[in-house]
Amino acid sequence: MEVKAKARYIRMSPRKVRLVADMVRGKKVTVALNTLEFCKRWSARPILKLLNSAIANATHNFSLEKENLYIKTLKVDQGPMLKRWRARAFGRAAEIQKRMSHIIMVLDELEVKAPTAKALEKTEKTEKKVAKTEKTEKAVKTKTVKKLKKAVSK
């Protein structure tokens, strides 16, 4: 089940926000929360706020567990620009573009895959190996115990 959350008109350059978005894209929600909390970049704040909102949507609206979620997509698009002017030499003016961002986050549930035939065979083989080693260990222990008893009895 996909859960969407949007943050629009964030007063930060999309280029700066994408740097943080790339750090958490595709990660589990718990890992992403930890990463964003300790990230020093200012653009981590709106992404953290959006992630918390998406988690709240998932748990409240769809009854999903927080531990089973991961960030499927995290897209940062450019919003409108505020255009301001700055005085320059010889009476000229230079445009300053104050950029905005739109952040779209989609969370999805981790799928628990059924074990394949190869995986089952591997587990059976390892179980057999473990059983063999346990038998040999028991045999070695009994032999050493018998030797010790003989040595003590003499």
GUFITI-895065 format. One line per 5 residues: number of its first residue (from 1); for each residue x, y, z of N, C-alpha, C. Coordinates in steps of 0.02 Angstrom, whole numbers. Example, Ala and Ser with C-alpha at 12.3 -4.5 7.8 and 13.67 -1.06 7.14 Angstrom:
REM residues 2
1> 660:-284:390:615:-225:390:660:-165:390; 642:-112:354:684:-53:357:645:2:394
REM end
This chain:
REM residues 154
1> 42:-59:0:0:0:0:45:62:0; 36:104:-50:75:165:-55:42:222:-16; 84:260:18:60:318:57:97:379:31; 59:430:11:90:491:-17:85:549:32; 136:592:28:135:655:66:171:707:24
6> 146:769:26:175:823:-14:190:883:31; 245:915:15:260:980:46:273:1027:-12; 232:1079:-17:238:1125:-74:258:1194:-51; 289:1230:-96:310:1300:-85:359:1306:-27; 407:1261:-23:460:1264:27:510:1315:3
11> 527:1364:44:572:1419:24:645:1398:28; 663:1347:-11:732:1325:-17:743:1304:-89; 804:1312:-110:821:1292:-178:815:1217:-186; 785:1193:-240:777:1121:-250:845:1085:-253; 895:1119:-278:961:1089:-284:989:1071:-214
16> 977:1115:-166:1001:1103:-98:959:1049:-63; 895:1047:-77:851:997:-47:866:928:-75; 883:924:-139:898:859:-171:959:825:-140; 1006:864:-115:1065:835:-83:1045:792:-23; 998:815:16:974:777:74:927:722:52
21> 886:735:2:838:685:-22:875:623:-48; 932:634:-81:971:578:-107:999:534:-51; 1009:563:9:1036:525:65:986:474:92; 921:490:89:872:447:121:827:409:72; 832:423:9:790:389:-41:803:314:-41
26> 750:274:-36:756:201:-38:771:168:29; 781:207:82:797:178:147:735:162:187; 743:120:238:688:107:284:673:170:323; 612:176:344:588:237:378:627:251:442; 641:199:481:676:208:544:747:233:533
31> 780:207:481:848:229:464:846:301:438; 797:316:397:791:384:368:778:436:422; 736:419:471:722:465:526:786:481:564; 825:430:578:887:438:614:936:481:574; 941:468:510:986:505:466:967:579:464
36> 902:593:456:879:662:450:886:700:516; 876:666:572:881:700:637:951:726:649; 1001:689:627:1070:708:641:1105:740:581; 1068:755:528:1097:788:470:1103:863:486; 1160:892:469:1173:962:485:1143:1011:434
41> 1125:986:376:1099:1030:324:1029:1056:343; 1018:1119:328:955:1151:346:897:1121:307; 910:1095:248:857:1067:206:832:1000:232; 864:972:283:840:909:313:776:921:353; 766:982:377:708:997:420:641:985:383
46> 630:1015:324:566:1003:292:556:930:269; 611:896:252:605:826:232:587:783:293; 616:798:351:600:763:412:527:774:431; 504:836:424:435:852:440:387:815:393; 406:811:329:364:776:280:364:701:293
51> 421:674:313:426:602:328:382:585:388; 384:627:439:340:615:497:267:619:478; 249:664:433:181:670:409:160:608:371; 204:582:328:189:522:289:181:461:334; 223:457:386:217:401:433:151:405:471
56> 131:466:491:67:475:525:9:456:480; 14:474:416:-38:454:367:-43:378:363; 15:345:359:16:273:351:-12:237:412; 7:259:471:-16:225:532:-90:240:547; -110:303:536:-179:321:553:-229:301:500
61> -215:316:437:-264:305:383:-264:233:358; -205:200:357:-201:134:327:-181:79:376; -172:96:439:-154:48:492:-91:8:475; -41:41:448:22:9:432:71:19:489; 117:-28:497:167:-23:550:227:17:525
66> 253:59:569:309:103:552:371:64:532; 383:7:564:444:-33:552:443:-66:483; 384:-75:453:379:-109:388:379:-61:329; 391:3:341:388:53:287:458:72:263; 461:90:199:522:118:170:504:174:122
71> 552:216:105:540:272:60:547:247:-11; 490:241:-45:491:215:-113:516:267:-162; 485:326:-160:508:381:-202:510:445:-161; 558:486:-178:565:552:-147:587:599:-202; 540:641:-223:552:684:-281:551:757:-260
76> 600:794:-283:604:866:-268:599:904:-334; 546:941:-341:535:981:-402:540:1055:-385; 550:1095:-438:554:1167:-428:484:1197:-428; 474:1242:-381:411:1279:-377:420:1347:-410; 376:1394:-396:383:1460:-426:443:1498:-396
81> 466:1548:-433:522:1589:-409:498:1658:-390; 524:1683:-334:512:1753:-317:569:1793:-350; 552:1845:-386:603:1884:-421:613:1950:-385; 673:1961:-364:691:2022:-329:748:2056:-367; 759:2120:-353:810:2158:-389:861:2186:-342
86> 922:2189:-366:978:2215:-326:1014:2268:-367; 1030:2322:-333:1064:2377:-368:1136:2356:-386; 1158:2375:-446:1226:2361:-469:1258:2426:-492; 1318:2420:-517:1356:2479:-539:1324:2513:-599; 1337:2577:-606:1314:2618:-663:1239:2619:-670
91> 1203:2616:-613:1131:2622:-615:1094:2561:-641; 1129:2507:-648:1096:2446:-672:1064:2408:-614; 1025:2356:-632:994:2313:-581:1006:2241:-602; 1017:2198:-553:1026:2127:-566:969:2088:-531; 944:2038:-566:888:1999:-539:914:1947:-490
96> 879:1940:-435:893:1887:-386:832:1840:-388; 846:1776:-400:791:1726:-403:789:1687:-338; 735:1696:-302:726:1659:-239:682:1599:-255; 713:1541:-256:681:1480:-280:640:1446:-225; 590:1406:-247:549:1366:-202:549:1294:-225
101> 532:1250:-179:533:1178:-194:466:1146:-179; 450:1095:-218:394:1051:-203:424:982:-190; 409:952:-132:436:887:-114:378:837:-112; 386:781:-148:336:728:-150:368:664:-124; 338:635:-72:365:574:-42:313:519:-46
106> 335:459:-66:291:401:-68:323:346:-25; 286:324:25:308:269:68:273:205:45; 307:149:52:277:85:33:295:34:86; 258:-20:88:269:-72:137:320:-123:111; 364:-145:154:412:-197:135:375:-262:125
111> 392:-297:72:360:-361:58:402:-417:88; 369:-462:123:403:-521:149:398:-575:96; 456:-593:68:457:-641:14:455:-712:42; 417:-755:7:415:-825:25:481:-857:6; 507:-902:47:572:-933:31:567:-975:-33
116> 619:-971:-74:621:-1009:-136:644:-1080:-122; 641:-1123:-172:661:-1192:-164:736:-1196:-148; 776:-1154:-181:848:-1154:-168:863:-1134:-95; 828:-1084:-71:838:-1062:-2:820:-1117:47; 765:-1153:33:745:-1207:77:797:-1263:77
121> 824:-1279:17:876:-1330:12:938:-1310:53; 957:-1247:48:1015:-1222:85:1005:-1229:160; 945:-1211:183:932:-1216:255:933:-1289:278; 907:-1334:236:909:-1405:254:981:-1430:258; 1022:-1409:210:1093:-1430:210:1129:-1404:271
126> 1116:-1341:288:1150:-1313:348:1127:-1348:411; 1062:-1365:414:1037:-1401:473:1071:-1469:480; 1080:-1503:423:1114:-1568:424:1186:-1560:447; 1220:-1508:422:1290:-1497:442:1294:-1483:517; 1249:-1442:542:1248:-1426:613:1236:-1489:654
131> 1190:-1531:632:1176:-1593:668:1238:-1638:669; 1273:-1643:612:1335:-1683:609:1387:-1657:657; 1398:-1592:657:1449:-1563:701:1431:-1574:774; 1367:-1569:790:1345:-1581:859:1359:-1653:880; 1346:-1701:833:1360:-1772:848:1434:-1783:859
136> 1475:-1754:816:1548:-1764:824:1573:-1731:888; 1545:-1674:905:1565:-1641:968:1546:-1685:1028; 1487:-1715:1026:1466:-1759:1081:1513:-1819:1086; 1530:-1848:1028:1574:-1906:1027:1642:-1888:1056; 1669:-1831:1037:1734:-1809:1063:1730:-1798:1138
141> 1677:-1767:1161:1669:-1755:1233:1665:-1821:1272; 1627:-1869:1246:1621:-1933:1282:1688:-1969:1284; 1727:-1967:1230:1792:-1999:1228:1839:-1967:1278; 1839:-1901:1281:1883:-1866:1328:1862:-1880:1400; 1798:-1885:1413:1773:-1899:1480:1795:-1970:1500
146> 1788:-2018:1454:1810:-2086:1469:1884:-2089:1484; 1924:-2053:1445:1997:-2052:1456:2013:-2022:1524; 1978:-1969:1542:1989:-1937:1606:1970:-1983:1664; 1915:-2020:1657:1893:-2066:1709:1944:-2121:1719; 1972:-2147:1662:2024:-2199:1666:2085:-2172:1701
151> 2105:-2110:1683:2164:-2080:1714:2154:-2069:1789; 2093:-2049:1808:2079:-2036:1879:2076:-2102:1917; 2048:-2153:1888:2039:-2218:1922:2107:-2253:1932; 2156:-2240:1892:2222:-2273:1899:2259:-2245:1954
REM end
